[in-house]
């Protein structure tokens, strides 16, 4: 279905049109925009006009894309003041463009002129008097702050999200115009791989800025993620430890996994079948008592962070899978997933409804570790659900995922001792 903002062929014009349309429809939102990004310029905001791809006092006429290139992307004005908006998506911005637009407005009789330029990445080389430079991310964050007061700010955010997903898929966009604001899938906003892919990219980038993960877990914050994220199903990426040597594949060492799928999002410490070196020796050397103690401490960490909320579940997952080809989805031959709290009376007794302690599944996993003869992959982590108790439907969701990863420190410490 065609979006209400898709009135232009050029992607960057669609983006500007969405902003102008929302400001036009909501006068309070327009006032907020002006006061935020061009404060104290307009003496009276009640009589402001806003238009796009035209000049003040000119009737809007049908023009071609080429004809519109010589016009400002948008203008906000009254009888003697004018604010010019010039925006870019992937194309470059030049000083001459800004000066040309300003001189054009001067010829229309305005002597009080300011301008705002908006691009994907921050620009430091272009400095023009009376012009302020913004990024689309700053516009996105401003719109996010207005969502409780304006339904049009929500429409704008939704369009930014969709636009970015499509442009990344088409390889039109380098960088981002949005910012991670949580995961908001529910019955009304169903999961899609495009939105999952967008959120995963933003979430992984934000987690990679967490210095605590580097300090406590030895995470390589500048390490490469997973390449070739697929165009279907669940989306996942990886974070590697500093022990991974140059040229080694990420499956040769334990790593952290971030995943987003239809029912939940999750993070985990992943231990592939193909791990090598000291971490393999340490993993295989686990005794039952040591393994039980490590998993108990992980369960305690999760309980300390998240209690018994129905918004999450700490799990151990063990899978055997194979891939028909490098780019195809896996075929699962076997899988075990269980709530690690059920293995310990201290935590199972607090679940609602109360769960009887069941140590059997934890023992089964330990036996697989000690006696495996096939390609088995282990994961310890937590799943976070898209329900009323959600921990992850807000801008601080990255901190929630980081806490969940830090909870796995007892096993990380053993693997790399």
C-alpha positions as CSV (number, residue, x, y, z in Angstrom):
1,X,0.0,0.0,0.0
2,X,1.3,3.5,-0.9
3,X,2.2,5.6,2.1
4,X,0.5,8.9,2.4
5,X,3.9,10.6,2.3
6,X,5.1,8.9,-0.8
7,X,4.3,11.8,-3.2
8,X,7.8,12.1,-4.8
9,X,10.1,9.8,-6.8
10,X,13.3,10.9,-5.2
11,X,13.8,9.2,-1.8
12,X,15.1,12.4,0.0
13,X,12.1,14.3,-1.3
14,X,9.8,11.8,0.3
15,X,11.6,12.3,3.6
16,X,11.2,16.0,3.5
17,X,7.6,15.7,2.4
18,X,6.8,13.6,5.4
19,X,8.3,16.2,7.8
20,X,6.5,19.1,6.1
21,X,3.2,17.3,6.0
22,X,3.3,16.6,9.7
23,X,4.3,20.1,10.6
24,X,1.5,21.5,8.4
25,X,-1.2,19.2,9.9
26,X,-0.2,19.9,13.6
27,X,0.3,23.6,14.4
28,X,1.6,22.8,17.9
29,X,4.2,20.4,16.4
30,X,5.3,23.2,14.0
31,X,5.7,25.6,16.9
32,X,7.7,22.9,18.8
33,X,10.0,22.4,15.7
34,X,10.7,26.1,15.3
35,X,11.3,26.7,19.0
36,X,13.6,23.7,19.2
37,X,15.7,24.3,16.1
38,X,15.4,28.0,15.4
39,X,14.6,29.6,18.8
40,X,13.8,33.3,19.1
41,X,13.7,33.9,15.4
42,X,10.0,34.3,14.8
43,X,8.4,36.9,17.0
44,X,4.9,35.4,16.4
45,X,4.5,31.8,15.5
46,X,0.7,31.9,15.2
47,X,0.7,33.2,11.6
48,X,3.4,31.0,10.2
49,X,3.0,29.4,6.9
50,X,4.8,26.3,5.7
51,X,5.3,25.0,2.2
52,X,7.7,22.9,0.1
53,X,9.4,23.0,-3.3
54,X,8.2,26.6,-3.8
55,X,8.9,30.2,-2.9
56,X,7.1,32.6,-0.5
57,X,4.0,34.1,-2.1
58,X,4.1,31.8,-5.1
59,X,1.2,29.6,-5.9
60,X,2.2,25.9,-5.9
61,X,2.3,24.6,-9.4
62,X,3.0,21.2,-10.9
63,X,6.7,20.9,-11.6
64,X,9.1,18.2,-12.7
65,X,11.8,16.7,-10.5
66,X,14.5,18.7,-12.5
67,X,12.6,22.0,-12.0
68,X,12.2,21.4,-8.3
69,X,16.0,21.0,-7.9
70,X,16.4,24.8,-8.0
71,X,13.9,25.4,-5.2
72,X,14.3,25.2,-1.4
73,X,13.0,21.8,-0.1
74,X,10.8,23.7,2.4
75,X,10.1,27.1,3.8
76,X,8.5,28.3,7.0
77,X,7.7,32.0,6.8
78,X,5.5,35.0,7.7
79,X,5.3,38.5,6.1
80,X,9.0,39.5,6.7
81,X,10.8,36.4,8.0
82,X,11.7,33.1,6.3
83,X,13.3,29.9,7.5
84,X,14.7,27.8,4.7
85,X,15.0,24.0,5.0
86,X,17.4,22.1,2.7
87,X,17.7,18.4,3.2
88,X,19.7,15.5,1.8
89,X,19.4,11.7,1.9
90,X,22.4,10.2,0.1
91,X,23.4,13.1,-2.2
92,X,25.9,15.7,-1.0
93,X,25.2,19.2,0.3
94,X,27.3,22.1,-0.9
95,X,27.9,25.7,0.4
96,X,26.8,27.1,-3.0
97,X,23.4,25.4,-2.7
98,X,22.7,27.1,0.7
99,X,23.8,30.5,-0.5
100,X,21.8,30.2,-3.7
101,X,18.6,29.4,-1.8
102,X,19.3,32.3,0.6
103,X,19.8,34.8,-2.3
104,X,16.7,33.5,-4.0
105,X,14.6,34.3,-0.9
106,X,16.3,37.7,-0.6
107,X,15.1,38.6,-4.1
108,X,11.5,37.8,-2.9
109,X,11.8,40.8,-0.5
110,X,13.0,39.0,2.7
111,X,15.8,40.4,4.8
112,X,15.4,38.3,7.9
113,X,16.4,34.9,6.7
114,X,17.8,31.8,8.5
115,X,18.3,28.3,7.2
116,X,18.4,24.7,8.4
117,X,20.3,22.0,6.5
118,X,19.5,18.3,7.3
119,X,21.7,15.4,6.2
120,X,22.3,11.8,7.3
121,X,25.8,12.4,8.6
122,X,27.0,15.4,10.6
123,X,28.8,18.0,8.5
124,X,31.7,20.1,9.8
125,X,33.2,21.5,6.6
126,X,30.2,23.6,5.5
127,X,29.8,26.7,7.6
128,X,27.4,29.4,6.4
129,X,26.3,32.4,8.5
130,X,22.6,32.2,9.6
131,X,22.5,28.4,8.7
132,X,22.2,25.6,11.3
133,X,23.1,22.1,10.5
134,X,21.1,19.1,11.8
135,X,21.1,15.4,11.1
136,X,18.0,13.4,10.4
137,X,18.6,11.5,13.6
138,X,18.2,14.8,15.5
139,X,14.9,15.3,13.8
140,X,13.9,11.7,14.7
141,X,14.8,12.2,18.3
142,X,12.8,15.5,18.5
143,X,9.8,13.7,16.9
144,X,10.1,10.9,19.5
145,X,10.0,13.4,22.3
146,X,6.7,14.8,20.9
147,X,4.9,11.4,20.6
148,X,2.9,11.9,23.8
149,X,1.5,15.2,22.5
150,X,1.1,14.7,18.8
151,X,-0.3,11.8,16.7
152,X,1.5,13.3,13.7
153,X,4.9,12.9,15.4
154,X,4.0,9.2,15.6
155,X,3.2,9.1,11.9
156,X,6.5,10.8,11.2
157,X,8.5,8.3,13.2
158,X,6.7,5.4,11.6
159,X,7.5,6.7,8.1
160,X,11.2,7.4,9.0
161,X,11.4,3.7,10.2
162,X,9.9,2.4,7.0
163,X,11.9,4.7,4.8
164,X,15.2,3.7,6.4
165,X,14.3,0.0,6.1
166,X,13.6,0.3,2.4
167,X,16.6,2.5,1.7
168,X,19.0,0.2,3.5
169,X,17.6,-2.8,1.6
170,X,18.1,-1.0,-1.7
171,X,21.6,0.1,-0.6
172,X,20.7,3.7,-1.1
173,X,21.4,4.8,2.4
174,X,24.7,4.7,4.3
175,X,24.3,5.5,7.9
176,X,21.0,6.0,9.7
177,X,18.3,8.6,10.0
178,X,16.7,6.9,13.0
179,X,17.9,5.9,16.4
180,X,17.1,2.9,18.5
181,X,14.0,3.6,20.6
182,X,13.1,0.1,21.7
183,X,11.3,-2.9,20.1
184,X,7.6,-2.3,19.7
185,X,6.2,-5.4,18.0
186,X,2.8,-6.4,19.2
187,X,-0.6,-7.6,17.9
188,X,-1.2,-4.3,16.1
189,X,2.4,-3.8,15.0
190,X,3.4,-7.3,13.7
191,X,7.0,-8.4,13.2
192,X,8.5,-8.0,9.7
193,X,12.0,-9.0,8.7
194,X,12.6,-5.5,7.3
195,X,11.8,-3.8,10.6
196,X,13.6,-6.5,12.5
197,X,16.7,-6.0,10.4
198,X,16.6,-2.2,10.9
199,X,16.2,-2.6,14.7
200,X,18.9,-5.2,14.9
201,X,21.4,-2.9,13.2
202,X,20.6,0.0,15.5
203,X,20.6,-2.2,18.6
204,X,23.9,-3.8,17.8
205,X,25.5,-0.5,17.2
206,X,24.3,0.9,20.5
207,X,25.4,-2.1,22.5
208,X,28.9,-1.9,20.9
209,X,29.3,1.5,22.6
210,X,28.9,-0.1,26.1
211,X,32.3,0.1,27.7
212,X,31.1,-2.1,30.6
213,X,30.8,-5.1,28.3
214,X,34.4,-4.5,27.2
215,X,35.7,-4.2,30.7
216,X,33.7,-7.0,32.3
217,X,33.5,-9.6,29.5
218,X,36.5,-8.8,27.3
219,X,34.2,-7.9,24.4
220,X,35.8,-6.4,21.3
221,X,33.6,-3.4,20.7
222,X,35.1,-2.7,17.3
223,X,34.9,-6.3,16.1
224,X,33.0,-7.1,13.0
225,X,29.4,-8.4,13.2
226,X,27.8,-11.0,11.1
227,X,27.8,-10.4,7.4
228,X,24.9,-11.2,5.0
229,X,21.9,-10.8,7.3
230,X,19.1,-12.6,5.4
231,X,15.9,-11.3,3.9
232,X,13.6,-13.6,5.8
233,X,12.7,-14.9,9.2
234,X,14.5,-14.1,12.4
235,X,17.4,-11.6,12.4
236,X,20.6,-12.1,14.4
237,X,24.0,-10.6,14.7
238,X,27.1,-11.4,16.8
239,X,29.6,-9.6,19.1
240,X,33.0,-11.2,19.4
241,X,35.5,-11.3,22.2
242,X,39.1,-10.0,22.1
243,X,40.4,-13.6,22.0
244,X,39.2,-13.9,18.3
245,X,42.3,-13.7,16.2
246,X,42.4,-11.9,12.8
247,X,41.3,-14.3,10.1
248,X,39.4,-16.7,12.4
249,X,35.8,-17.3,11.7
250,X,33.5,-16.3,14.6
251,X,32.4,-19.9,15.1
252,X,35.9,-20.9,16.2
253,X,35.4,-19.0,19.5
254,X,32.5,-18.4,21.9
255,X,30.7,-15.2,21.0
256,X,27.6,-13.2,22.0
257,X,24.5,-13.3,19.9
258,X,21.7,-10.7,19.5
259,X,18.5,-11.9,17.9
260,X,15.1,-10.5,17.0
261,X,12.2,-12.6,15.8
262,X,8.4,-12.7,15.7
263,X,7.7,-13.7,19.3
264,X,10.6,-12.2,21.2
265,X,14.1,-10.7,21.1
266,X,17.0,-12.2,22.9
267,X,20.7,-12.2,23.7
268,X,23.0,-15.1,24.6
269,X,26.4,-16.5,25.1
270,X,26.9,-18.9,22.2
271,X,29.3,-21.8,22.2
272,X,29.6,-23.3,18.8
273,X,30.5,-26.9,18.1
274,X,33.7,-25.7,16.2
275,X,35.3,-23.7,19.1
276,X,39.0,-24.2,19.3
277,X,41.9,-23.7,21.7
278,X,41.8,-22.9,25.4
279,X,38.0,-22.2,25.5
280,X,37.3,-25.6,24.1
281,X,39.5,-27.3,26.7
282,X,37.9,-25.2,29.5
283,X,34.4,-26.1,28.2
284,X,35.1,-29.8,28.0
285,X,36.8,-29.8,31.4
286,X,33.6,-28.8,33.2
287,X,32.6,-31.1,36.1
288,X,28.9,-31.5,37.1
289,X,29.4,-29.5,40.3
290,X,31.2,-26.7,38.5
291,X,28.6,-26.5,35.7
292,X,25.8,-26.5,38.2
293,X,27.4,-23.7,40.2
294,X,28.0,-21.6,37.1
295,X,24.4,-21.9,35.8
296,X,23.1,-21.2,39.4
297,X,25.1,-17.9,39.5
298,X,23.8,-17.0,36.0
299,X,20.2,-17.7,37.2
300,X,20.8,-15.5,40.3
301,X,22.1,-12.7,38.1
302,X,19.0,-12.8,36.0
303,X,16.8,-12.9,39.2
304,X,18.7,-9.9,40.6
305,X,18.2,-7.9,37.4
306,X,14.7,-8.8,36.3
307,X,13.0,-10.7,39.1
308,X,10.1,-13.0,38.1
309,X,8.6,-10.8,35.5
310,X,6.7,-12.5,32.6
311,X,8.5,-10.1,30.3
312,X,11.6,-12.4,30.1
313,X,12.8,-15.9,30.4
314,X,16.4,-17.0,31.1
315,X,17.1,-20.1,29.0
316,X,19.6,-22.7,27.9
317,X,19.2,-23.7,24.3
318,X,21.0,-26.7,22.6
319,X,20.5,-27.3,18.9
320,X,21.8,-29.6,16.2
321,X,21.3,-28.1,12.8
322,X,22.6,-28.2,9.2
323,X,22.5,-25.8,6.3
324,X,21.6,-27.0,2.7
325,X,23.6,-24.0,1.5
326,X,25.5,-21.0,3.0
327,X,22.6,-18.6,2.4
328,X,19.7,-20.9,3.2
329,X,17.8,-21.2,6.5
330,X,19.0,-24.0,8.8
331,X,17.3,-27.4,9.1
332,X,17.0,-28.3,12.8
333,X,17.5,-32.0,13.6
334,X,17.1,-31.5,17.3
335,X,16.6,-28.7,19.9
336,X,16.2,-28.4,23.6
337,X,15.2,-25.1,25.3
338,X,14.4,-24.8,29.0
339,X,14.0,-22.2,31.7
340,X,17.2,-22.4,33.8
341,X,15.2,-21.2,36.9
342,X,13.4,-24.6,36.9
343,X,16.7,-26.3,37.9
344,X,17.0,-24.6,41.2
345,X,14.5,-24.5,44.0
346,X,15.4,-21.0,45.0
347,X,14.0,-19.7,41.8
348,X,11.5,-22.3,40.6
349,X,9.5,-21.8,43.8
350,X,9.0,-18.1,43.0
351,X,7.6,-18.7,39.6
352,X,3.9,-18.1,39.0
353,X,2.4,-20.6,39.0
354,X,4.9,-22.3,41.3
355,X,7.1,-24.7,39.4
356,X,8.5,-27.9,41.0
357,X,12.3,-28.0,40.8
358,X,13.4,-30.0,37.7
359,X,17.1,-30.7,37.6
360,X,16.8,-33.3,34.8
361,X,17.1,-30.9,31.9
362,X,20.2,-29.3,33.3
363,X,21.8,-32.7,33.8
364,X,20.8,-33.7,30.2
365,X,22.6,-30.6,28.9
366,X,25.7,-31.5,30.9
367,X,25.7,-35.1,29.6
368,X,25.5,-33.7,26.0
369,X,28.6,-31.5,26.8
370,X,30.6,-34.5,28.1
371,X,29.5,-37.1,25.6
372,X,28.6,-35.3,22.4
373,X,29.5,-37.0,19.1
374,X,27.7,-34.6,16.7
375,X,27.5,-31.0,15.7
376,X,25.8,-29.4,18.7
377,X,25.6,-25.7,19.5
378,X,25.0,-24.3,23.0
379,X,23.5,-21.0,24.1
380,X,22.9,-19.5,27.5
381,X,20.9,-16.2,27.7
382,X,17.5,-14.6,28.0
383,X,14.5,-14.0,25.8
384,X,12.5,-10.8,26.1
385,X,8.8,-10.9,25.1
386,X,6.6,-8.4,23.3
387,X,3.9,-8.3,26.0
388,X,2.5,-6.0,28.7
389,X,5.5,-6.7,30.9
390,X,8.0,-5.9,28.2
391,X,11.4,-4.6,29.2
392,X,12.4,-3.6,25.7
393,X,9.8,-1.3,24.3
394,X,11.7,1.9,25.3
395,X,14.9,3.7,24.4
396,X,16.8,2.0,27.3
397,X,16.3,-1.5,25.9
398,X,19.9,-1.7,24.9
399,X,20.8,-1.5,28.6
400,X,18.4,-4.4,29.3
401,X,20.2,-6.5,26.7
402,X,23.6,-5.5,28.1
403,X,22.5,-6.6,31.6
404,X,21.4,-9.9,30.2
405,X,24.8,-10.4,28.6
406,X,26.6,-9.4,31.8
407,X,24.6,-12.0,33.6
408,X,26.5,-14.7,31.7
409,X,29.8,-13.6,33.1
410,X,30.4,-16.7,35.3
411,X,30.5,-18.9,32.2
412,X,32.5,-16.4,30.1
413,X,35.0,-16.2,33.0
414,X,35.4,-20.0,32.9
415,X,35.7,-20.3,29.2
416,X,38.5,-17.8,29.0
417,X,40.3,-18.5,32.2
